[in-house]
């Protein structure tokens, strides 16, 4: 039986959640803010958000946009040790005290709620072991193997999983034993309302600066465009997640003679991202590994054609030749070729931008994502009530 009258369900979202919801860091935080807001706007849900926070010494509570936010001290020095040890114990104990009808865990928090005897669903935002393997960090291969072991064990335990992309569903084949529900990530409604004042030749990318995001390939592609006489410039938004890679990126810009054509914008808030999108002719993200990147969704909502990688989750977002182009992320010539096609034709950009926006309205609008997600919660709660003790 649900915990409150009028069939209001008590939901606990367990996820990374920023101190300042207007400045989330990374896709998981951004999705968590947007989804929590959209779910809390519904009259059939009461939403608690639980997160761990290295900046608090004891549990904290606050109210935000019809949600109650709970912050627990971050217990471990490393993400994996915290997820399997003290962090997991404190999260599970606190969740039990909230008495939720359903738990919705995201990302690494899915490991923390493993085996918890409360109806639950887990959204997989990406594969940490795969991200680690292409990170270029020290002992990446070994750390990737460790993550693979614990991640796959966590997936196998989940009774319900939300897959944000067919790429995720395919990856889980033979591993997951629970029910898989296909629901895309939501984006802020304001990305559907961006006025377009295109600055000719402007290519925009928003992503953390790191090897996995592969911005150096974009810089090299820009060099090819310059050599072909194409008047283009590249604007890169994103904090340096890897200072070594960020340094290599800056050297590549200089070595290619592109200092006046490439702008490193640093970390931008959502409003600044929307401003960049309003002027962008093309959005490009040529990552080596991605599940369902928010930047692509936001660009599609704004009606901007996308050039992105032909691997992982990206081909399930961008329809090649319809809403953008898929390219080999390790081939700057291929990237430059598709960018040149779009920069040369305003009609083509408009046609692809409109197609992308139609897709975004159906798949990424927060009200639609919240409705689909709430239906999963109801299914989970119903099945738990009907399951014999």
C-alpha positions in Angstrom: 0.0 0.0 0.0 1.4 3.5 -0.8 2.5 5.6 2.0 0.1 8.6 1.7 -3.5 9.3 0.9 -4.8 10.1 -2.6 -2.3 7.6 -4.1 0.6 10.0 -3.6 3.8 8.0 -3.8 6.8 8.7 -1.7 9.9 8.7 -4.0 13.6 8.7 -2.9 16.0 9.7 -5.6 19.6 8.8 -4.8 22.0 10.6 -7.0 24.8 13.2 -7.3 23.1 16.5 -6.7 24.8 19.9 -6.8 24.8 22.5 -4.0 23.8 25.0 -6.6 21.2 23.4 -8.9 21.8 26.2 -11.4 25.4 25.0 -11.8 25.4 21.2 -12.1 28.7 19.6 -12.9 28.5 16.8 -15.5 25.5 15.1 -17.0 24.4 13.1 -14.0 24.0 16.2 -11.9 22.2 18.0 -14.7 19.8 15.1 -15.3 19.2 14.8 -11.5 18.2 18.4 -11.2 15.9 18.4 -14.2 14.2 15.1 -13.4 13.7 15.9 -9.7 12.1 19.2 -10.6 9.8 17.6 -13.2 8.8 14.7 -10.9 8.1 17.0 -8.0 5.8 19.1 -10.1 3.5 16.2 -10.3 0.7 15.9 -7.7 1.1 12.1 -7.5 4.6 12.1 -6.1 6.4 13.3 -3.0 10.1 13.6 -3.8 13.1 13.3 -1.5 16.6 13.5 -3.0 19.5 11.9 -1.1 23.1 12.5 -2.0 26.6 12.3 -0.4 28.5 15.6 -0.1 32.2 16.1 0.9 31.4 19.6 2.1 29.1 18.5 5.0 30.3 17.1 8.3 26.8 15.9 9.4 23.5 15.2 7.7 21.8 18.2 6.3 18.3 18.9 5.0 16.9 21.7 2.8 13.9 22.5 0.6 14.2 23.1 -3.1 11.6 23.4 -5.7 9.0 21.1 -3.9 11.7 18.6 -3.1 13.5 17.8 0.2 17.2 17.5 -0.3 19.2 15.3 2.1 23.0 15.5 2.2 25.1 12.9 3.9 28.9 13.3 4.6 31.0 11.7 1.9 32.7 8.9 3.8 35.4 7.5 1.5 38.4 9.0 -0.2 37.7 7.3 -3.5 34.4 6.7 -5.3 34.6 3.0 -5.5 35.6 2.4 -1.9 32.8 4.7 -0.7 30.2 3.0 -2.9 31.1 -0.4 -1.5 31.9 0.5 2.1 31.0 3.3 4.5 29.1 5.3 2.0 26.9 2.4 1.1 26.1 1.7 4.7 25.1 5.2 5.5 23.0 5.6 2.4 21.1 2.4 3.0 20.5 3.3 6.7 19.2 6.7 5.8 17.0 5.4 3.1 15.3 3.1 5.4 14.5 6.0 7.7 12.7 7.8 4.9 10.4 4.9 4.3 10.0 5.5 0.5 7.6 3.5 -1.7 10.2 3.4 -4.4 13.9 4.3 -4.7 15.4 5.6 -7.9 19.2 5.4 -7.9 21.5 6.9 -10.5 25.0 6.2 -11.6 27.3 4.9 -8.9 24.6 5.1 -6.3 23.1 2.0 -7.9 26.0 0.1 -6.3 25.1 1.6 -2.9 21.5 0.4 -2.9 22.5 -3.1 -4.1 20.4 -5.8 -2.4 18.3 -3.2 -0.4 14.9 -4.7 0.4 12.9 -1.7 -0.9 11.3 -1.5 -4.4 13.9 0.2 -6.5 15.0 1.2 -10.0 18.4 2.1 -11.3 19.3 4.5 -14.1 22.6 3.6 -15.8 24.1 6.9 -17.2 27.2 5.3 -18.6 29.8 2.7 -18.0 32.4 3.8 -15.6 34.8 1.0 -16.5 34.6 2.0 -20.2 35.1 5.7 -19.4 38.1 4.8 -17.2 39.6 2.6 -20.0 39.8 5.6 -22.3 40.7 8.2 -19.7 44.4 8.1 -20.2 44.9 8.2 -16.4 47.4 6.2 -14.4 46.6 2.5 -14.0 43.6 3.0 -16.2 43.5 -0.6 -17.4 43.6 -2.0 -13.9 41.1 0.4 -12.5 38.8 -0.3 -15.5 38.9 -4.0 -14.7 38.0 -3.4 -11.1 35.1 -1.1 -12.1 33.9 -3.7 -14.6 33.7 -6.4 -11.9 31.7 -4.3 -9.5 29.5 -2.6 -12.0 28.4 -5.8 -13.7 27.7 -7.3 -10.3 25.6 -4.3 -9.4 23.6 -4.4 -12.7 22.8 -8.1 -12.2 21.3 -7.3 -8.8 18.9 -4.6 -10.0 15.2 -5.7 -10.2 14.5 -2.7 -12.6 16.8 -0.7 -14.8 16.1 2.4 -16.8 18.1 2.4 -20.0 18.8 5.9 -21.4 19.8 4.5 -24.8 19.6 1.3 -26.8 23.3 1.2 -26.5 22.9 0.7 -22.7 20.3 -2.0 -23.3 22.5 -3.9 -25.7 25.5 -3.7 -23.3 23.4 -5.2 -20.5 22.4 -8.3 -22.6 23.5 -11.4 -20.7 24.3 -9.4 -17.5 21.1 -7.8 -16.3 18.4 -10.1 -14.9 15.8 -7.4 -14.0 13.2 -5.6 -16.2 14.7 -2.9 -18.5 12.7 0.2 -19.2 13.7 2.5 -22.1 13.5 6.2 -21.1 15.8 9.0 -22.4 17.4 11.7 -20.2 15.4 14.9 -19.8 16.7 18.4 -20.5 15.6 21.8 -19.3 12.6 23.2 -21.1 14.5 26.5 -21.7 16.6 24.7 -24.3 13.5 24.4 -26.4 13.0 28.2 -26.2 16.4 29.5 -27.4 16.2 32.3 -30.0 18.5 31.6 -32.9 20.9 34.4 -34.0 23.5 32.2 -35.9 27.0 33.5 -36.1 28.4 32.2 -39.4 31.0 29.5 -39.2 30.6 28.9 -35.5 31.1 25.4 -34.2 30.2 24.8 -30.5 31.0 21.9 -28.2 30.2 21.6 -24.5 32.0 18.9 -22.6 34.6 18.4 -19.9 38.1 18.7 -21.3 39.4 15.2 -21.2 40.7 12.4 -23.5 37.3 10.7 -23.6 35.6 13.8 -24.9 38.3 14.0 -27.7 38.3 17.8 -28.3 41.8 17.5 -29.9 40.2 15.8 -32.9 37.8 18.8 -33.3 40.8 21.1 -33.2 42.6 19.1 -35.9 39.4 19.1 -38.0 39.2 22.8 -37.7 42.8 23.0 -39.0 41.7 21.0 -42.1 38.8 23.4 -42.6 41.1 26.4 -42.4 43.4 24.7 -45.0 40.4 24.2 -47.3 39.6 27.9 -47.1 36.5 27.4 -44.9 36.0 30.3 -42.5 35.1 28.6 -39.2 35.8 29.0 -35.5 35.5 26.5 -32.6 34.1 27.4 -29.2 34.9 24.8 -26.5 32.9 25.0 -23.2 34.0 22.8 -20.3 36.2 22.7 -17.3 39.4 20.8 -17.4 38.7 17.3 -16.0 42.2 16.3 -16.9 44.9 19.0 -16.7 47.3 16.9 -18.7 44.8 16.6 -21.6 43.8 20.2 -21.3 47.5 21.2 -21.7 47.8 19.0 -24.7 44.7 20.6 -26.2 46.1 24.1 -25.7 49.4 23.0 -27.4 47.5 21.5 -30.3 45.6 24.8 -30.8 48.9 26.7 -30.8 50.8 24.1 -33.0 48.0 24.2 -35.6 48.1 28.0 -35.7 44.5 28.2 -34.5 44.8 30.6 -31.5 42.5 33.1 -33.2 40.0 30.5 -34.3 39.6 28.4 -31.1 38.1 29.8 -27.9 38.4 27.9 -24.6 35.4 29.1 -22.6 35.9 27.2 -19.4 33.0 26.1 -17.2 29.7 27.7 -18.2 26.4 27.7 -16.4 23.2 26.6 -18.1 22.3 30.2 -19.1 25.7 30.7 -20.7 25.4 27.4 -22.6 22.0 28.5 -24.0 23.6 31.8 -25.1 26.3 29.9 -27.0 23.8 27.6 -28.6 21.8 30.6 -29.8 24.8 31.6 -32.0 26.1 28.2 -33.0 25.8 27.1 -36.6 26.7 23.5 -35.7 27.1 21.5 -32.5 29.9 18.9 -32.5 30.9 16.3 -29.9 33.2 13.5 -31.1 33.7 11.5 -27.9 35.3 8.1 -27.8 32.8 6.7 -25.3 29.3 8.1 -24.4 26.0 6.8 -23.3 23.6 9.6 -24.1 25.3 13.0 -23.8 23.2 16.0 -22.6 25.0 18.4 -24.9 23.6 16.6 -28.0 20.1 16.6 -26.5 20.3 20.3 -25.8 21.6 21.2 -29.2 18.8 19.2 -30.8 16.2 20.9 -28.7 17.6 24.3 -29.9 17.3 23.2 -33.5 21.0 22.9 -34.2 22.4 20.1 -36.5 24.9 17.8 -34.8 28.1 16.2 -35.9 29.0 13.4 -33.5 30.7 10.0 -33.2 29.5 6.9 -35.0 29.9 4.7 -31.9 28.4 3.9 -28.5 25.2 5.7 -27.7 25.5 8.6 -30.1 24.1 6.9 -33.3 20.9 6.3 -31.3 20.5 10.0 -30.8 21.5 11.6 -34.2 20.0 10.2 -37.4 22.7 10.3 -40.0 21.8 12.6 -42.9 18.5 13.6 -41.2 19.3 15.5 -38.0 23.1 15.6 -38.3 26.1 13.4 -39.3 27.9 10.5 -37.7 31.7 10.5 -38.1 34.7 8.5 -37.1 35.9 10.3 -34.0 39.5 9.3 -34.7 39.5 10.7 -38.3 39.8 14.6 -38.4 39.3 14.5 -42.2 35.9 12.8 -41.8 34.9 15.3 -39.1 36.0 18.2 -41.2 34.1 16.9 -44.3 30.8 16.8 -42.4 31.3 20.1 -40.7 32.1 21.7 -44.0 28.9 20.4 -45.6 26.8 22.0 -42.8 28.7 25.3 -42.7 28.3 25.7 -46.5 24.5 25.4 -46.5 22.1 27.3 -44.3 19.2 25.4 -45.9 20.7 22.1 -44.9 21.4 23.3 -41.4 17.8 24.5 -41.0 16.3 21.2 -42.3 18.5 19.1 -40.0 17.9 21.4 -37.1 14.1 21.1 -37.5 14.3 17.3 -37.6 16.5 17.2 -34.5 14.0 19.4 -32.6 11.1 17.2 -33.4 13.0 14.2 -32.0 14.0 16.2 -28.9 10.4 17.3 -28.2 9.2 13.7 -28.2 12.1 12.0 -26.4 13.8 14.6 -24.1 11.1 17.0 -22.9 11.1 16.8 -19.1 7.3 16.5 -18.8 7.3 13.5 -21.1 10.3 11.9 -19.4 8.7 12.4 -16.0 5.4 10.8 -17.2 7.2 7.8 -18.5 9.3 7.5 -15.4 6.4 7.8 -13.0 4.7 5.0 -14.9 7.7 2.8 -14.2 7.4 3.7 -10.4 3.8 2.7 -10.4 4.6 -0.6 -12.1 7.3 -1.3 -9.6 5.2 -0.4 -6.6 2.3 -2.5 -7.9 4.4 -5.5 -8.6 6.0 -5.3 -5.1 2.5 -5.2 -3.5 1.4 -8.2 -5.6 4.5 -10.3 -4.9 3.9 -13.0 -2.3 6.0 -12.6 0.9 
